[in-house]
């Protein structure tokens, strides 16, 4: 190899090395973005039709428990849950076929008890509620911007509504302010089944809607009056219940919620007398003496304590 060829070959080798080092030092090409896993579809709503006696039963899905009467002569319902679950109720109501419901009773105005009114209305002769319910429903819907979705009771009453429906007698009675100012208790008299609506939360911190005229103090009176008015051997349907205790019970269960509300008011009254501020009172996480009522999410105890505080400190006109 002559000197010229040696220099040419050496230059080529050096250039190749520089290129190789440059390539090895260059950043790796960006990898393609990881594929986003599709969202899992929501779990299907679990529903149950549970017969109780003499054609009376209950339906659970989402929202307040629906009571129903279904026999060869009559179809009736107590509450309507939400639009989607009302459709499931209507489709599965035992023995319905294409028959109209004779009556739907709303126990009060909250959306998880009246949200299905629009679904049931075309298949229902009349919707019944306490006289305060339509205006409370309107006010709540106006605040939530859901006025277009509302269907209101077309039959209202101030104290008692009672009808013979086939071989059953259905009664709805107002006992005064409690959970709201429009709650009624519905009785299927011959079946001896009592639907409490949201006047009873079974071993759960209840909802108390002060904006709708609720009163913890009078709720105690209503529960005591109900225990005196309705039979001890009735089956009681509750608006809501914990997983452990469910949505049915006995008359003596009414005293459990009464005792909780009484203890709650006594506790808050004691804290107020001791000079504790509201923000400290409502910070309690678990109310002593009622361990079955506690649910981490949603924990409504703070709301209960705050409502009790407001009720006990409100100025009378």
Secondary structure, DSSP 8 states (H G I E B T S, - for coil): --HHHHHHHHHHHHHHHHHHHHHHHS---------------------EEEEEETTEEEEESSSS-EEEEESSS-EEEE----HHHHHHHHHH-TT-TT--BSEEE-SS--HHHHTTHHHHHTTBS-EEEETTHHHHHHHHHHHHT-GGG----SEEESSEEEEEETTEEEEEEE--SSSSSS-EEEEETTTTEEE-GGG-EETS-----GGGT--HHHHHHHHHHHHHHS-TTSEEE-SEE-TTT-SEE-GGGHHHHHHHHHHHHHHHHHHHHTT--HHHHTT--S-TT-GGG--STT--HHHHHHHHHHHHH----
